Amino acid sequence: MKKNHLAQYGLLAVIVGFTASLFYIFDFVARVMPSAMTHELMQAFSVQAGALGVLSSLFFYGYAPMQIPAGILLDKLGARKVLTLSLLFSALATLAFAYTSHLGVAMVCRFIMGFMAAFAYIGALKVGAHWFKAQHFAIYASLVQIFGCVGAIVGEGPVAKLTAEYGWQHASILVAVLGFIFAVLTVLIVRNHPPKPWANYIGHTINLAEKEKSLPFWHIFKSRTIWVSALYGFAIWSPISIFAVLWGVPFLSRAYHLTNVNAASSLSFVWIGVAVGGPIITTLSSWLKQRRLMMIASSLIGLISGVWMIYFPPSSTALLIIFLLLFGAAASSMALTFALIMDTQPKSLIATASGFINMAIVLGGLTLQPAVGFILDAIWKGQVDASGGPIYSIGDYQTGLMVVPISFAIALLTALFLVQKK
């Protein structure tokens, strides 16, 4: 293939991969936006921390069980159609969430948002598996993570400012509009398969694909790597689901005496850490040919930064930012679980295998977000603010957030004793 044609196809692959990842931005905006409006939601629906944790976690109740079915649908129907329709319905659910004043309806909307967003990350990975070389997949997966980080940053600081200025309902409407725009771009640009010359160049041969079609989806469950990757993914990402997605804003507001807007903006450094750390960790793991070493280092860094930030709050803002960056960078090693899948699983089952791993990863949000809320409710001393909202002490939050270092410790043990050294 001529160099100019190679450059054109390469640019096309980047554009397609970029567009397929837009859904992941929307996924994270919708996922984390309750953290930017915790007080407003508790007031609007007259609930305390436990119920708010349930409302937020219902996103994950829809998201988690759909991961394997989503992977099967993506493997069978292709990414373009599935991504477009799921993004459209997720945006519609967000719009309905914005207009409701009933807690039950809001819960259903959060469930549907998560149910449809289940296709976002594995859909982008499915596109990447077809449009890029296998040796570049780990880096591609970490770059897709950056899109999620952008969404998380938008869903916290900017959404908190919109909420403070215009109210939580108007902020949610703007999030829904963003989803509709992304759906239009997806259907116009994304394609399931690359042109034949580019497919041949990156080594995606038709014969190999035809051979892999005979493999049933349950083939992945025979792999030890699948189960180990799932456990590590759950443990290393749970602190993000707990702290950065929901409980970080109220904790930072209380422990560091920040306004909700400033606390939400500070949490952006967690997502910057994920965005920067992901490509660095995956590149180093590929260069050193040591996934396990990077998993051990990442979980250890997460454990240290999490304990220090929660239980020994630094007086220096600069030190807090460093810990937030390290916290996010440690969790970004989640991308290595998908690299392990690409290393070991047949291409025709990549979306299904990725769906199973992603299901394990989001179980942290599904189970541990409300767990923290229920712990807070159990030790709440009955104090309320002027508007009737519950007030939790720094000690209350530190007790509830003990699951953060525990999760990092489980990730460390998994990497030390369960992940194969080679």
Backbone hydrogen bonds, N-H to C=O, Kabsch-Sander energy under -0.5 kcal/mol:
donor,donor_aa,acceptor,acceptor_aa,energy
6,L,2,K,-2.6
7,A,3,K,-2.4
8,Q,4,N,-1.9
9,Y,5,H,-2.7
10,G,6,L,-2.4
11,L,7,A,-2.4
12,L,8,Q,-2.3
13,A,9,Y,-2.4
14,V,10,G,-2.0
15,I,11,L,-2.4
16,V,12,L,-2.7
17,G,13,A,-2.7
18,F,14,V,-2.6
19,T,15,I,-2.5
20,A,16,V,-2.6
21,S,17,G,-1.0
22,L,19,T,-1.4
24,Y,21,S,-0.9
25,I,21,S,-0.9
25,I,22,L,-0.7
26,F,22,L,-1.8
27,D,23,F,-3.0
28,F,24,Y,-1.8
29,V,25,I,-2.2
30,A,26,F,-2.6
31,R,27,D,-2.0
32,V,28,F,-2.4
33,M,29,V,-1.4
35,S,32,V,-1.9
35,S,245,V,-0.6
36,A,32,V,-0.6
36,A,33,M,-1.1
37,M,34,P,-1.1
38,T,35,S,-0.5
41,L,37,M,-2.7
42,M,38,T,-2.4
43,Q,39,H,-2.1
44,A,40,E,-2.8
45,F,41,L,-2.4
46,S,42,M,-0.6
47,V,42,M,-1.7
52,L,48,Q,-2.2
53,G,49,A,-2.7
54,V,50,G,-1.8
55,L,51,A,-2.6
56,S,52,L,-2.7
57,S,53,G,-2.5
58,L,54,V,-1.5
59,F,56,S,-1.3
60,F,57,S,-0.9
61,Y,57,S,-1.6
62,G,58,L,-1.7
63,Y,59,F,-1.8
64,A,60,F,-3.2
66,M,63,Y,-0.5
67,Q,64,A,-1.7
70,A,66,M,-3.0
71,G,67,Q,-2.3
72,I,68,I,-2.4
73,L,69,P,-2.6
74,L,70,A,-2.5
75,D,71,G,-2.4
76,K,72,I,-2.0
77,L,73,L,-3.5
78,G,73,L,-0.5
78,G,74,L,-1.5
82,V,78,G,-1.0
83,L,79,A,-3.0
84,T,80,R,-1.9
85,L,81,K,-2.2
86,S,82,V,-2.2
87,L,83,L,-2.2
88,L,84,T,-2.0
89,F,85,L,-2.2
90,S,86,S,-2.0
91,A,87,L,-2.1
92,L,88,L,-1.9
93,A,89,F,-2.1
94,T,90,S,-1.8
95,L,91,A,-2.1
96,A,92,L,-2.2
97,F,93,A,-2.2
98,A,94,T,-1.7
99,Y,95,L,-1.1
100,T,96,A,-0.9
100,T,97,F,-0.6
106,A,102,H,-2.3
107,M,103,L,-2.3
108,V,104,G,-2.0
109,C,105,V,-2.4
110,R,106,A,-2.4
111,F,107,M,-2.1
112,I,108,V,-2.4
113,M,109,C,-2.6
114,G,110,R,-2.0
115,F,111,F,-2.6
116,M,112,I,-2.5
117,A,113,M,-2.0
118,A,114,G,-0.8
119,F,116,M,-1.4
120,A,117,A,-1.9
123,G,119,F,-1.6
124,A,120,A,-1.8
125,L,121,Y,-2.3
126,K,122,I,-2.3
127,V,123,G,-2.0
128,G,124,A,-2.3
129,A,125,L,-2.5
130,H,126,K,-1.0
130,H,127,V,-0.7
131,W,127,V,-1.7
132,F,128,G,-1.7
136,H,133,K,-1.3
137,F,134,A,-1.5
140,Y,136,H,-2.4
141,A,137,F,-3.0
142,S,138,A,-1.8
143,L,139,I,-2.1
144,V,140,Y,-2.3
145,Q,141,A,-1.4
146,I,142,S,-1.0
147,F,143,L,-0.9
147,F,144,V,-0.6
148,G,144,V,-1.4
149,C,145,Q,-2.3
150,V,146,I,-2.6
151,G,147,F,-2.3
152,A,148,G,-2.4
153,I,149,C,-2.7
154,V,150,V,-2.5
155,G,151,G,-2.5
156,E,152,A,-0.8
156,E,153,I,-0.7
157,G,153,I,-0.8
157,G,264,A,-0.6
159,V,154,V,-1.5
160,A,156,E,-2.7
161,K,157,G,-2.1
162,L,158,P,-2.6
163,T,159,V,-2.7
164,A,160,A,-2.4
165,E,161,K,-2.1
166,Y,162,L,-3.5
167,G,162,L,-0.8
167,G,163,T,-1.4
171,A,167,G,-1.7
172,S,168,W,-1.9
173,I,169,Q,-1.9
174,L,170,H,-1.8
175,V,171,A,-1.5
176,A,172,S,-2.0
177,V,173,I,-2.1
178,L,174,L,-1.8
179,G,175,V,-1.5
180,F,176,A,-1.8
181,I,177,V,-2.0
182,F,178,L,-2.0
183,A,179,G,-1.9
184,V,180,F,-1.6
185,L,181,I,-1.9
186,T,182,F,-2.2
187,V,183,A,-2.0
188,L,184,V,-1.5
189,I,185,L,-1.9
190,V,186,T,-1.8
199,A,195,P,-2.4
200,N,196,K,-2.6
201,Y,197,P,-1.8
202,I,198,W,-2.2
203,G,199,A,-0.5
203,G,200,N,-0.6
204,H,199,A,-2.7
205,T,203,G,-1.2
209,A,205,T,-1.7
210,E,206,I,-2.5
211,K,207,N,-2.0
212,E,208,L,-2.1
213,K,209,A,-1.1
214,S,211,K,-1.0
215,L,212,E,-1.8
219,H,216,P,-1.8
220,I,217,F,-1.4
221,F,218,W,-1.0
222,K,219,H,-1.4
223,S,220,I,-1.7
227,W,223,S,-1.1
228,V,224,R,-2.3
229,S,225,T,-2.7
230,A,226,I,-2.0
231,L,227,W,-2.0
232,Y,228,V,-2.5
233,G,229,S,-2.8
234,F,230,A,-2.3
235,A,231,L,-2.2
236,I,232,Y,-2.9
237,W,233,G,-1.6
238,S,234,F,-1.4
240,I,237,W,-0.9
241,S,237,W,-1.9
242,I,238,S,-2.5
243,F,239,P,-2.8
244,A,239,P,-0.8
245,V,240,I,-2.2
246,L,242,I,-0.6
247,W,242,I,-2.5
248,G,243,F,-2.5
251,F,247,W,-1.6
252,L,248,G,-2.9
253,S,249,V,-2.3
254,R,250,P,-1.8
255,A,251,F,-3.4
256,Y,252,L,-2.1
258,L,252,L,-0.6
258,L,253,S,-0.5
263,A,259,T,-2.8
264,A,260,N,-2.5
265,S,261,V,-2.1
266,S,262,N,-2.3
267,L,263,A,-1.8
268,S,265,S,-1.1
269,F,266,S,-1.9
270,V,267,L,-1.3
271,W,267,L,-1.1
272,I,268,S,-2.1
273,G,269,F,-2.1
274,V,270,V,-1.9
275,A,271,W,-2.5
276,V,272,I,-2.7
277,G,273,G,-2.7
278,G,274,V,-2.2
280,I,276,V,-1.3
281,I,277,G,-3.1
282,T,278,G,-2.6
283,T,279,P,-2.1
284,L,280,I,-2.5
285,S,281,I,-2.4
286,S,282,T,-1.9
287,W,283,T,-2.6
288,L,284,L,-3.1
289,K,285,S,-0.9
290,Q,285,S,-1.5
294,M,290,Q,-1.2
295,M,291,R,-1.8
296,I,292,R,-2.4
297,A,293,L,-2.4
298,S,294,M,-2.2
299,S,295,M,-2.2
300,L,296,I,-2.0
301,I,297,A,-2.2
302,G,298,S,-2.4
303,L,299,S,-2.1
304,I,300,L,-2.2
305,S,301,I,-2.6
306,G,302,G,-2.5
307,V,303,L,-2.2
308,W,304,I,-2.3
309,M,305,S,-2.3
310,I,306,G,-2.1
311,Y,307,V,-2.5
312,F,307,V,-0.5
312,F,308,W,-1.6
320,L,316,S,-1.8
321,I,317,T,-2.3
322,I,318,A,-1.9
323,F,319,L,-2.2
324,L,320,L,-2.4
325,L,321,I,-2.5
326,L,322,I,-2.5
327,F,323,F,-2.6
328,G,324,L,-2.1
329,A,325,L,-2.6
330,A,326,L,-2.5
331,A,327,F,-1.6
332,S,328,G,-1.5
333,S,330,A,-1.3
334,M,331,A,-1.9
335,A,332,S,-2.0
336,L,333,S,-1.7
337,T,334,M,-1.6
338,F,334,M,-0.7
339,A,335,A,-1.5
340,L,336,L,-2.3
341,I,337,T,-1.4
342,M,338,F,-2.4
343,D,339,A,-2.1
344,T,340,L,-1.2
345,Q,341,I,-2.9
349,L,346,P,-1.8
350,I,347,K,-1.5
353,A,349,L,-2.9
354,S,350,I,-2.9
355,G,351,A,-2.2
356,F,352,T,-1.8
357,I,353,A,-2.1
358,N,354,S,-2.8
359,M,355,G,-2.1
360,A,356,F,-1.8
361,I,357,I,-2.1
362,V,358,N,-2.3
363,L,359,M,-0.8
364,G,361,I,-1.0
365,G,362,V,-0.5
366,L,362,V,-1.8
367,T,363,L,-2.5
368,L,364,G,-2.4
369,Q,364,G,-0.7
369,Q,365,G,-0.8
371,A,367,T,-0.9
372,V,368,L,-2.2
373,G,369,Q,-1.7
374,F,370,P,-2.7
375,I,371,A,-2.1
376,L,372,V,-2.3
377,D,373,G,-2.2
378,A,374,F,-2.1
379,I,375,I,-1.7
380,W,376,L,-0.8
385,D,389,G,-2.7
388,G,385,D,-1.8
391,I,383,Q,-2.5
397,Y,393,S,-2.0
398,Q,394,I,-2.5
399,T,395,G,-2.0
400,G,396,D,-2.5
401,L,397,Y,-2.7
402,M,399,T,-1.3
403,V,400,G,-0.8
404,V,401,L,-1.9
406,I,402,M,-1.5
407,S,403,V,-2.0
408,F,404,V,-1.9
409,A,405,P,-2.3
410,I,406,I,-2.0
411,A,407,S,-2.2
412,L,408,F,-2.2
413,L,409,A,-2.4
414,T,410,I,-2.4
415,A,411,A,-2.4
416,L,412,L,-2.4
417,F,413,L,-2.6
418,L,414,T,-2.2
419,V,414,T,-1.8
